[in-house]
Amino acid sequence: MAGAKTAIEYQMGYNGDRRLQQLHTRAVKEALGERDIPVIPNPSHIIPILVGNAELAKRASDMLLSDYQIYVQSINYPTVPVGQERLRITPTPGHTREFRDQLVAAVDAIWTKLDLKRTSAWAAEGGFIGVGEAEGAAAEQPLWTDGQLGIEAAVDDIKASGHGAAGITEALLAREATA
């Protein structure tokens, strides 16, 4: 019991793990977006990827595990409404860029193999639950602001050094790795 109490007290006073989890979450969302993978906009550290079919969500989850040794849970009815089936990814502070790159490449390959709808296909149909809807992506704000994560000054420094918006998250993760 004393060990659990000590761990909780440590986490309450240390933001490094929280900061890393939030930065990894942002980086995964950005990388999936670059591949046109349909991430359902939300502020959480949980990354829901819209599949829209229970059988295909289960197949995608099974393929990620059997073909790539990556466990990603499929979420189906009754947890979500029929037609809103998805995969749920939860980055942790311990994940690395290598893990992220492997995950994104695997998800992209499975989306191609199973011919799953990408964000652009959802958009062509008018969008669905925030995917392919301009206001859905634009309205998403991270649960933890840069100020709460203590990275405002670092973001300003990175912007001043000429990094484009796409490179900010990666530059922040690189700074965390050397801290």
Secondary structure, DSSP 8 states (H G I E B T S, - for coil): -HHHHHHHHHHHH--HHHHHHHHHHHHHHHHHHHTT--B---SSS-EEEE---HHHHHHHHHHHHHHH----EEE-TTTS-TT--EEEE---TT--HHHHHHHHHHHHHHHHHTT---HHHHHHTT-BTTBT-HHHHHH---SS-HHHHT-HHHHHHHHHTT--HHHHHHHHHHHHHH-
